[in-house]
Amino acid sequence: MNTWSLRASRERIYRDRHEAGRVLAEQLVSYRDRPELLVLGLARGGVPIAWEVASHLHAPLDVFVVRKLGVPQWQELAMGAVTSGGGLVINDGLVNRLGIDDDTIAETIRHETAEVERREQAYRGGRPAPDVTDRTVILVDDGIATGATMLAAVRAVRAARRVVVAVPVGPQTLSAQLLEEADDVVCANTPPQFEAVGQAFADFHQVSDDEVRRLLAEPGEG
């Protein structure tokens, strides 16, 4: 049976993702210098934050690709997510409530799976994904809204010894499912009036493929 803890601090605005990563790393200091530690940044927005976390914790960094399955005509709302390695999460309650048909779901999965595969090739080339077996894996994103993408990531790396979710911002009421399935959840900023992840950042530019590749190739300062 998994155990979990949730740690969160006061509301704040981050200058950019790198500052958010440094703040988050301070709350993860208990994991520093663990030999089995691996930090995975959810592409694309989580990678700059994960770079800072990996640097401060003296841990290797890699990328994890996960794509939200957006609701037709309301793409910001997630009806599920697909991940590297074929992971899939569907929010059955939302799908049923909105009356989304099976053909629409299947087409959305096909489209987003193709994008996952494209990004895997763009970021890794022929390099294989890291083996997470018996490792402590910290999954880092730039924030949590519905929790669908992070839940899919947690399930995809469940072969790890311990799975830690780490984000700089999220709602005060996180997904109960996420809290149950991760071993530790660290959310550094929980605004009382949470509307979107971007509200916590002064600079919330769209991270490019080139920025992801550069950070993966650039060693952290430690």
DRENDO-1510 file (C-alpha; in Angstrom, 1 decimal, always signed):
<recs>
REC; n; res; u; v; w
REC; 1; MET; +0.0; +0.0; +0.0 .
REC; 2; ASN; +1.4; +3.4; -1.0 .
REC; 3; THR; +1.8; +6.2; +1.5 .
REC; 4; TRP; +1.8; +9.8; +0.6 .
REC; 5; SER; +2.3; +13.3; +2.0 .
REC; 6; LEU; +1.3; +16.6; +0.6 .
REC; 7; ARG; +3.5; +19.6; +1.2 .
REC; 8; ALA; +2.5; +23.1; +0.0 .
REC; 9; SER; +3.5; +26.6; +0.8 .
REC; 10; ARG; +1.9; +30.1; +0.5 .
REC; 11; GLU; +0.7; +31.7; -2.7 .
REC; 12; ARG; +3.5; +33.3; -4.8 .
REC; 13; ILE; +4.3; +34.5; -8.3 .
REC; 14; TYR; +7.4; +33.0; -9.9 .
REC; 15; ARG; +9.5; +35.1; -12.2 .
REC; 16; ASP; +9.8; +32.1; -14.6 .
REC; 17; ARG; +10.1; +28.3; -14.7 .
REC; 18; HIS; +13.7; +28.3; -13.6 .
REC; 19; GLU; +12.9; +30.3; -10.4 .
REC; 20; ALA; +10.0; +27.9; -9.8 .
REC; 21; GLY; +12.4; +25.0; -10.1 .
REC; 22; ARG; +14.7; +26.4; -7.6 .
REC; 23; VAL; +11.9; +27.0; -5.1 .
REC; 24; LEU; +10.6; +23.4; -5.7 .
REC; 25; ALA; +14.1; +22.0; -5.2 .
REC; 26; GLU; +14.2; +23.4; -1.7 .
REC; 27; GLN; +11.2; +21.4; -0.8 .
REC; 28; LEU; +12.7; +18.3; -2.2 .
REC; 29; VAL; +16.1; +18.5; -0.4 .
REC; 30; SER; +15.5; +15.3; +1.5 .
REC; 31; TYR; +16.0; +13.4; -1.8 .
REC; 32; ARG; +19.3; +15.1; -2.5 .
REC; 33; ASP; +22.3; +12.8; -3.4 .
REC; 34; ARG; +20.3; +9.6; -3.4 .
REC; 35; PRO; +22.1; +7.2; -5.8 .
REC; 36; GLU; +18.9; +5.8; -7.2 .
REC; 37; LEU; +17.3; +9.2; -7.9 .
REC; 38; LEU; +16.0; +10.1; -11.3 .
REC; 39; VAL; +14.3; +13.4; -12.3 .
REC; 40; LEU; +11.9; +13.3; -15.2 .
REC; 41; GLY; +10.6; +16.5; -16.7 .
REC; 42; LEU; +7.2; +16.3; -18.4 .
REC; 43; ALA; +7.6; +17.8; -21.8 .
REC; 44; ARG; +7.6; +20.5; -22.6 .
REC; 45; GLY; +6.8; +22.9; -19.8 .
REC; 46; GLY; +8.1; +20.8; -17.0 .
REC; 47; VAL; +11.6; +20.4; -18.4 .
REC; 48; PRO; +13.1; +23.8; -17.4 .
REC; 49; ILE; +11.7; +23.2; -13.8 .
REC; 50; ALA; +13.1; +19.7; -13.7 .
REC; 51; TRP; +16.5; +20.9; -14.9 .
REC; 52; GLU; +16.7; +23.1; -11.8 .
REC; 53; VAL; +15.5; +20.3; -9.5 .
REC; 54; ALA; +17.9; +17.8; -11.0 .
REC; 55; SER; +20.8; +20.3; -10.7 .
REC; 56; HIS; +20.1; +21.1; -7.0 .
REC; 57; LEU; +19.5; +17.4; -6.0 .
REC; 58; HIS; +22.6; +16.2; -7.9 .
REC; 59; ALA; +20.4; +13.8; -9.9 .
REC; 60; PRO; +20.3; +12.7; -13.6 .
REC; 61; LEU; +17.6; +14.4; -15.7 .
REC; 62; ASP; +15.6; +13.0; -18.5 .
REC; 63; VAL; +12.4; +13.8; -20.3 .
REC; 64; PHE; +9.0; +12.2; -20.1 .
REC; 65; VAL; +6.4; +12.8; -22.8 .
REC; 66; VAL; +2.8; +13.0; -21.9 .
REC; 67; ARG; -0.1; +14.6; -23.9 .
REC; 68; LYS; -3.4; +15.7; -22.7 .
REC; 69; LEU; -6.5; +14.4; -24.5 .
REC; 70; GLY; -8.4; +17.6; -24.9 .
REC; 71; VAL; -12.2; +17.8; -25.0 .
REC; 72; PRO; -13.4; +18.8; -28.5 .
REC; 73; GLN; -14.2; +22.5; -28.7 .
REC; 74; TRP; -12.6; +22.9; -25.2 .
REC; 75; GLN; -9.0; +21.8; -25.6 .
REC; 76; GLU; -7.8; +23.1; -22.2 .
REC; 77; LEU; -10.1; +20.6; -20.5 .
REC; 78; ALA; -8.6; +17.1; -20.3 .
REC; 79; MET; -10.7; +14.0; -20.8 .
REC; 80; GLY; -7.5; +12.0; -20.3 .
REC; 81; ALA; -3.9; +11.7; -21.3 .
REC; 82; VAL; -1.4; +9.5; -23.2 .
REC; 83; THR; +2.2; +9.0; -22.3 .
REC; 84; SER; +5.5; +7.6; -23.5 .
REC; 85; GLY; +5.4; +3.8; -23.6 .
REC; 86; GLY; +1.7; +3.7; -24.4 .
REC; 87; GLY; +0.3; +4.8; -21.0 .
REC; 88; LEU; -3.4; +5.9; -21.1 .
REC; 89; VAL; -5.8; +7.5; -18.6 .
REC; 90; ILE; -9.4; +8.3; -19.5 .
REC; 91; ASN; -11.6; +10.4; -17.2 .
REC; 92; ASP; -14.7; +8.3; -17.6 .
REC; 93; GLY; -16.9; +10.5; -15.5 .
REC; 94; LEU; -16.2; +13.6; -17.6 .
REC; 95; VAL; -16.5; +11.6; -20.9 .
REC; 96; ASN; -19.9; +10.3; -19.8 .
REC; 97; ARG; -21.1; +13.7; -18.5 .
REC; 98; LEU; -20.2; +15.4; -21.8 .
REC; 99; GLY; -21.5; +12.6; -24.0 .
REC; 100; ILE; -18.2; +12.2; -25.9 .
REC; 101; ASP; -18.5; +9.3; -28.3 .
REC; 102; ASP; -16.0; +6.4; -28.7 .
REC; 103; ASP; -14.9; +7.5; -32.2 .
REC; 104; THR; -14.0; +11.0; -31.0 .
REC; 105; ILE; -12.0; +9.5; -28.1 .
REC; 106; ALA; -10.2; +7.0; -30.5 .
REC; 107; GLU; -9.3; +9.8; -33.0 .
REC; 108; THR; -8.0; +12.0; -30.2 .
REC; 109; ILE; -5.9; +9.2; -28.8 .
REC; 110; ARG; -4.5; +8.5; -32.3 .
REC; 111; HIS; -3.6; +12.1; -32.9 .
REC; 112; GLU; -1.9; +12.7; -29.5 .
REC; 113; THR; -0.1; +9.3; -29.6 .
REC; 114; ALA; +1.5; +10.4; -32.9 .
REC; 115; GLU; +2.6; +13.6; -31.2 .
REC; 116; VAL; +4.1; +11.7; -28.3 .
REC; 117; GLU; +6.1; +9.6; -30.7 .
REC; 118; ARG; +7.3; +12.7; -32.6 .
REC; 119; ARG; +8.5; +14.3; -29.4 .
REC; 120; GLU; +10.2; +11.1; -28.3 .
REC; 121; GLN; +12.2; +11.2; -31.5 .
REC; 122; ALA; +12.9; +14.9; -31.3 .
REC; 123; TYR; +14.2; +14.8; -27.8 .
REC; 124; ARG; +16.0; +11.5; -27.7 .
REC; 125; GLY; +16.7; +10.4; -31.3 .
REC; 126; GLY; +17.6; +6.8; -31.0 .
REC; 127; ARG; +18.5; +7.0; -27.3 .
REC; 128; PRO; +16.3; +4.6; -25.2 .
REC; 129; ALA; +14.2; +5.9; -22.3 .
REC; 130; PRO; +15.8; +5.4; -18.9 .
REC; 131; ASP; +14.9; +2.2; -16.9 .
REC; 132; VAL; +12.9; +3.3; -13.8 .
REC; 133; THR; +13.0; -0.1; -12.1 .
REC; 134; ASP; +13.9; +0.1; -8.4 .
REC; 135; ARG; +14.6; +3.9; -8.7 .
REC; 136; THR; +13.1; +6.9; -6.9 .
REC; 137; VAL; +11.6; +8.9; -9.7 .
REC; 138; ILE; +10.6; +12.5; -9.3 .
REC; 139; LEU; +8.0; +13.6; -11.9 .
REC; 140; VAL; +8.2; +17.4; -12.5 .
REC; 141; ASP; +5.7; +19.5; -14.4 .
REC; 142; ASP; +5.1; +23.3; -14.5 .
REC; 143; GLY; +1.8; +22.8; -12.6 .
REC; 144; ILE; -1.3; +20.7; -12.1 .
REC; 145; ALA; -4.8; +21.6; -13.2 .
REC; 146; THR; -7.1; +18.6; -13.6 .
REC; 147; GLY; -4.3; +16.1; -12.7 .
REC; 148; ALA; -5.0; +13.9; -15.7 .
REC; 149; THR; -1.5; +14.2; -17.3 .
REC; 150; MET; +0.3; +13.7; -14.1 .
REC; 151; LEU; -1.8; +10.7; -13.1 .
REC; 152; ALA; -1.0; +9.1; -16.5 .
REC; 153; ALA; +2.7; +9.7; -15.9 .
REC; 154; VAL; +2.6; +8.2; -12.4 .
REC; 155; ARG; +1.0; +5.1; -13.7 .
REC; 156; ALA; +3.5; +4.8; -16.5 .
REC; 157; VAL; +6.5; +4.8; -14.2 .
REC; 158; ARG; +4.9; +2.6; -11.5 .
REC; 159; ALA; +7.8; +0.1; -11.8 .
REC; 160; ALA; +9.9; +2.6; -9.9 .
REC; 161; ARG; +10.6; +1.9; -6.2 .
REC; 162; ARG; +9.1; +5.3; -5.3 .
REC; 163; VAL; +7.2; +7.9; -7.4 .
REC; 164; VAL; +7.3; +11.5; -6.3 .
REC; 165; VAL; +5.1; +14.2; -7.9 .
REC; 166; ALA; +6.6; +17.7; -7.8 .
REC; 167; VAL; +5.0; +20.8; -9.2 .
REC; 168; PRO; +5.4; +24.6; -8.4 .
REC; 169; VAL; +1.6; +25.3; -8.5 .
REC; 170; GLY; -1.7; +23.5; -8.3 .
REC; 171; PRO; -5.2; +23.8; -6.7 .
REC; 172; GLN; -5.7; +23.4; -3.0 .
REC; 173; THR; -7.8; +20.4; -3.7 .
REC; 174; LEU; -5.7; +18.0; -5.7 .
REC; 175; SER; -7.0; +14.8; -7.4 .
REC; 176; ALA; -7.6; +12.2; -4.7 .
REC; 177; GLN; -6.6; +9.6; -7.2 .
REC; 178; LEU; -3.2; +11.3; -7.7 .
REC; 179; LEU; -2.6; +11.5; -4.0 .
REC; 180; GLU; -3.4; +7.8; -3.6 .
REC; 181; GLU; -1.2; +6.6; -6.5 .
REC; 182; ALA; +1.9; +8.7; -5.9 .
REC; 183; ASP; +4.2; +8.0; -2.9 .
REC; 184; ASP; +4.8; +11.7; -2.3 .
REC; 185; VAL; +3.3; +14.9; -3.7 .
REC; 186; VAL; +5.1; +18.3; -3.4 .
REC; 187; CYS; +3.1; +21.3; -4.5 .
REC; 188; ALA; +5.0; +24.5; -3.7 .
REC; 189; ASN; +2.2; +27.0; -4.4 .
REC; 190; THR; -1.6; +26.5; -3.9 .
REC; 191; PRO; -3.4; +29.7; -4.7 .
REC; 192; PRO; -6.8; +30.0; -2.9 .
REC; 193; GLN; -8.3; +31.2; -6.2 .
REC; 194; PHE; -6.7; +28.8; -8.6 .
REC; 195; GLU; -7.8; +29.2; -12.2 .
REC; 196; ALA; -4.8; +28.1; -14.4 .
REC; 197; VAL; -1.2; +27.1; -14.1 .
REC; 198; GLY; +0.0; +30.3; -15.9 .
REC; 199; GLN; -1.4; +32.6; -13.2 .
REC; 200; ALA; +1.6; +31.7; -11.0 .
REC; 201; PHE; +4.2; +32.9; -13.5 .
REC; 202; ALA; +5.3; +36.3; -14.7 .
REC; 203; ASP; +6.9; +34.6; -17.7 .
REC; 204; PHE; +5.0; +31.6; -18.9 .
REC; 205; HIS; +6.2; +31.4; -22.5 .
REC; 206; GLN; +5.6; +28.2; -24.5 .
REC; 207; VAL; +8.7; +26.0; -24.2 .
REC; 208; SER; +10.0; +24.9; -27.6 .
REC; 209; ASP; +11.5; +21.6; -28.7 .
REC; 210; ASP; +14.9; +23.4; -29.1 .
REC; 211; GLU; +14.7; +24.6; -25.5 .
REC; 212; VAL; +14.0; +21.0; -24.3 .
REC; 213; ARG; +16.9; +19.6; -26.3 .
REC; 214; ARG; +19.3; +22.3; -25.0 .
REC; 215; LEU; +18.4; +21.7; -21.4 .
REC; 216; LEU; +18.7; +17.9; -21.7 .
REC; 217; ALA; +22.2; +18.4; -23.2 .
REC; 218; GLU; +23.3; +21.0; -20.6 .
REC; 219; PRO; +24.7; +19.7; -17.3 .
REC; 220; GLY; +23.3; +21.3; -14.2 .
REC; 221; GLU; +25.4; +23.5; -11.9 .
REC; 222; GLY; +24.6; +21.4; -8.8 .
</recs>
